[in-house]
Amino acid sequence: MRDLGVGFGYLVKGQKWVARHGRWFGFGLLPGLVTLVLYVGGLVGLGYGADDLAVWATPFADDWTAPWIDVLRGTLTALVFVFGLFLAVITFTAVTLLVGQPFYESLSEAVDRDEGGEVPESGLPLWRELWISARDSLRILLRVAFYGILLFACGFVPVVGQTVVPVLGFCVSGFFLTQELTSVALQRRGVDLKERLRLLRGRRTAALGFGVPLTLSFLVPFVAVFLMPGAVAGATLMARDLRGETSDADRNEGRNADRNGNSAESGRKHGNLPPPGGDQGVHHLPH
């Protein structure tokens, strides 16, 4: 459970970072505003059309009597809209990151620079980075769609569909949302999708602590746009710790702790993620 708080802590730290660097906050708002306009239009259209879709999908119920026909089609309408909202929450980040790739790359680099040390660069041309980002996002969205279909089907199960399924849906959304956001920093470090997923599975609870609150906040209109810059900053900080990187402040304090014989305690105090177990090799992106 400690990792749950650590993951949430990165989200908070990211918001604090952009609050201290107002120029980057405004810079990071632009892609989210563009994507928000597109998604609001899509969800409004879905809201108007969901009931017609429910009628079209249930012709066998035309001869049913009230209230059963209303219960069936009302439930199906709600599930269609919830499923659309579920996909919107997941794809919003992917589309926003794709639209704002140059913006968020620059923001992430600024966080790395502020933390001290080298600023990793992929060395790839912009078109290649966009292609890799789009390809990986599509792979993630296919996984999300698979889980979404399973959860959609489970939504018809009495009691479970109204209690357990929404919780699982937010957990799935939160995990993959964290993956999308950390990919900005990890892709620059040459870490491919398979390795990124391995790193996050090694700290699944921290990933949920970061992504689930963010997913819930995205349900509030316009909040996603204002949290995106800080989410990218926080995901960069999380990516640094997943890779075992430290800031200038941590290095200075670590040297002081070494002199005092308390280096291990210092690491625990600051809540840094320990490196995940297993092979620490990095799979580099193709040039």
C-alpha positions in Angstrom: 0.0 0.0 0.0 3.0 2.3 0.5 3.5 2.4 -3.3 0.0 3.6 -3.7 0.9 6.8 -1.8 4.2 7.0 -3.7 2.4 7.0 -7.1 -0.1 9.6 -5.9 2.8 11.7 -4.6 4.3 11.9 -8.1 1.0 13.3 -9.4 1.1 15.9 -6.7 4.7 16.7 -7.3 4.0 17.2 -11.0 1.2 19.7 -10.4 3.5 21.6 -8.0 6.3 21.7 -10.6 4.1 23.3 -13.2 2.7 25.7 -10.6 6.2 26.9 -10.0 6.9 27.1 -13.7 3.9 29.0 -15.0 5.3 29.4 -18.5 5.4 25.6 -19.0 1.9 25.3 -17.6 0.5 27.6 -20.2 2.6 25.9 -22.9 1.2 22.5 -21.9 -2.4 23.6 -22.0 -2.6 24.1 -25.8 -2.8 20.4 -27.0 -5.4 19.5 -24.3 -7.6 22.4 -25.4 -7.6 21.3 -29.0 -8.3 17.7 -28.1 -11.0 18.6 -25.6 -13.1 20.4 -28.2 -13.0 17.3 -30.4 -14.0 15.0 -27.6 -16.8 17.1 -26.2 -18.4 17.1 -29.7 -18.0 13.3 -29.9 -19.5 12.7 -26.5 -22.4 15.0 -27.1 -23.2 13.2 -30.3 -23.0 9.8 -28.5 -25.3 11.1 -25.8 -27.9 12.0 -28.3 -27.5 8.8 -30.3 -27.1 6.2 -27.6 -30.8 5.6 -27.1 -31.3 5.1 -30.9 -28.4 2.6 -30.9 -30.1 0.7 -28.0 -33.3 0.5 -30.0 -31.5 -0.7 -33.1 -29.6 -3.3 -31.2 -32.7 -4.8 -29.5 -35.3 -5.4 -32.2 -36.3 -8.6 -30.4 -37.7 -6.5 -27.6 -40.2 -4.5 -29.7 -43.1 -6.7 -28.5 -42.1 -6.6 -24.9 -44.4 -4.8 -22.4 -43.4 -2.1 -20.0 -41.4 -1.8 -17.8 -39.1 -4.6 -19.2 -38.5 -3.0 -22.5 -37.6 0.3 -20.8 -35.3 -1.4 -18.3 -33.5 -3.3 -21.1 -33.0 -0.4 -23.4 -32.3 2.1 -20.6 -29.6 -0.2 -19.2 -28.1 -0.7 -22.7 -28.2 3.1 -23.4 -26.4 3.7 -20.1 -23.8 1.0 -20.8 -23.1 2.4 -24.3 -22.5 5.9 -22.9 -20.3 4.6 -20.1 -18.3 2.5 -22.5 -17.9 5.5 -24.7 -16.8 7.6 -21.7 -14.4 4.8 -20.7 -12.8 4.9 -24.1 -12.7 8.7 -24.1 -10.8 8.8 -20.9 -8.2 6.4 -22.2 -7.9 7.8 -25.7 -7.9 11.4 -24.6 -4.4 11.1 -23.2 -3.1 9.1 -26.2 -4.6 11.6 -28.7 -3.5 14.6 -26.6 0.0 13.3 -26.4 0.1 12.6 -30.1 -1.2 16.1 -30.9 1.1 17.7 -28.4 4.2 15.6 -28.9 6.6 18.5 -29.4 5.0 20.4 -26.5 5.2 17.6 -24.0 8.6 16.5 -25.1 9.9 20.0 -24.3 8.0 20.1 -20.9 9.5 16.7 -20.0 13.0 17.8 -20.9 12.5 20.9 -18.8 11.7 18.7 -15.8 14.8 16.5 -16.4 16.9 19.6 -16.7 15.4 21.0 -13.5 16.2 17.8 -11.7 19.8 18.0 -12.8 22.0 15.7 -14.8 21.8 14.9 -18.5 18.6 15.4 -20.5 18.1 12.1 -22.4 17.4 12.4 -26.1 16.2 9.7 -28.4 18.2 11.0 -31.3 15.3 10.2 -33.7 13.7 12.7 -36.1 10.3 14.1 -35.2 8.4 12.0 -37.7 10.0 8.9 -36.4 9.0 9.8 -32.8 5.5 10.5 -33.9 5.2 7.2 -35.7 6.5 5.2 -32.7 4.2 7.1 -30.4 1.1 6.5 -32.6 2.1 2.8 -33.1 2.5 2.2 -29.4 -0.7 4.1 -28.5 -2.6 1.9 -31.0 -1.2 -1.2 -29.3 -2.3 0.1 -25.9 -5.7 1.1 -27.2 -6.3 -2.4 -28.5 -5.5 -3.9 -25.1 -7.8 -1.4 -23.5 -10.6 -2.2 -26.0 -10.2 -5.9 -25.2 -10.5 -5.2 -21.4 -13.3 -2.7 -22.1 -15.4 -5.4 -24.1 -14.9 -7.8 -21.2 -16.0 -5.3 -18.6 -18.9 -4.2 -20.9 -20.1 -7.8 -21.0 -19.7 -8.2 -17.2 -21.8 -5.1 -16.7 -24.9 -7.2 -17.5 -24.2 -9.4 -14.5 -26.5 -8.4 -11.6 -24.8 -6.6 -8.6 -21.3 -7.3 -10.0 -22.0 -5.2 -13.0 -22.9 -2.2 -10.8 -20.2 -2.6 -8.2 -17.1 -4.5 -9.1 -17.0 -3.7 -12.8 -16.8 0.1 -12.4 -13.9 -0.3 -9.9 -12.0 -2.6 -12.3 -12.7 -0.2 -15.2 -11.1 2.6 -13.3 -8.1 0.5 -12.4 -7.6 -0.6 -16.0 -7.9 3.0 -17.1 -5.5 4.2 -14.5 -2.8 1.7 -15.3 -2.8 2.4 -19.0 -3.1 6.1 -18.4 0.1 6.0 -16.4 1.7 4.0 -19.2 0.8 6.6 -21.8 2.1 9.5 -19.7 5.4 7.9 -18.6 6.0 7.0 -22.3 6.9 10.7 -23.0 10.0 10.4 -20.8 10.7 6.7 -21.3 10.6 6.9 -25.1 13.3 9.6 -25.0 15.4 7.2 -23.0 15.1 4.5 -25.7 12.8 2.3 -23.6 10.4 0.3 -25.8 6.8 -0.5 -25.1 7.4 -4.0 -23.8 10.0 -2.7 -21.3 7.8 0.2 -20.2 5.0 -2.3 -19.4 7.5 -4.5 -17.5 8.7 -1.5 -15.4 5.1 -0.5 -14.6 4.0 -4.0 -13.8 6.9 -4.2 -11.4 5.4 -1.2 -9.5 1.7 -1.8 -10.4 0.4 -0.3 -7.1 2.4 2.9 -7.7 1.1 3.0 -11.3 -2.5 2.8 -10.0 -1.8 5.4 -7.3 -0.7 7.8 -10.1 -3.3 6.9 -12.7 -6.6 6.1 -10.9 -7.0 9.5 -9.2 -6.1 11.1 -12.5 -8.7 9.0 -14.3 -11.3 10.0 -11.8 -10.5 13.7 -12.1 -10.8 13.4 -15.9 -14.5 12.7 -15.4 -15.0 16.3 -14.3 -15.4 18.5 -17.4 -12.3 20.6 -18.4 -10.2 19.2 -15.5 -8.2 16.9 -17.8 -6.9 19.9 -19.8 -5.6 21.7 -16.7 -4.1 18.6 -15.1 -2.3 17.4 -18.3 0.8 19.6 -18.0 1.3 18.6 -14.3 0.6 14.9 -15.2 3.3 14.9 -17.8 5.7 16.5 -15.3 4.8 14.0 -12.6 5.1 11.1 -15.0 8.6 12.3 -15.9 9.6 12.3 -12.2 8.1 8.8 -11.9 10.0 7.6 -15.0 13.2 8.9 -13.5 12.7 6.8 -10.4 11.6 3.7 -12.3 14.9 3.9 -14.1 16.8 4.5 -10.9 17.8 8.1 -11.8 18.3 10.7 -9.0 18.1 14.5 -8.9 21.0 16.8 -7.8 19.3 17.3 -4.5 19.0 13.5 -3.9 22.7 13.0 -4.9 23.9 15.7 -2.5 21.7 14.4 0.3 22.8 10.8 -0.5 26.5 11.9 -0.1 25.7 13.5 3.2 23.8 10.4 4.3 26.7 8.1 3.2 28.9 10.1 5.5 26.4 9.6 8.3 25.9 5.9 7.4 22.2 6.4 6.7 21.9 6.1 2.9 19.3 3.4 3.0 17.1 5.3 5.4 17.5 8.4 3.3 16.1 6.6 0.2 13.1 5.3 2.2 12.5 8.8 3.6 12.1 10.4 0.2 9.8 7.7 -1.1 11.8 6.9 -4.2 10.7 3.8 -6.0 13.2 1.0 -5.6 14.2 -0.5 -9.0 11.9 -3.4 -10.0 13.3 -6.9 -9.7 14.6 -8.9 -12.6 16.7 -8.0 -15.6 17.4 -4.3 -15.7 18.4 -4.3 -19.4 16.8 -1.7 -21.6 15.3 -2.5 -25.0 16.1 0.4 -27.2 13.9 1.7 -29.9 15.0 1.1 -33.5 16.7 4.0 -35.2 
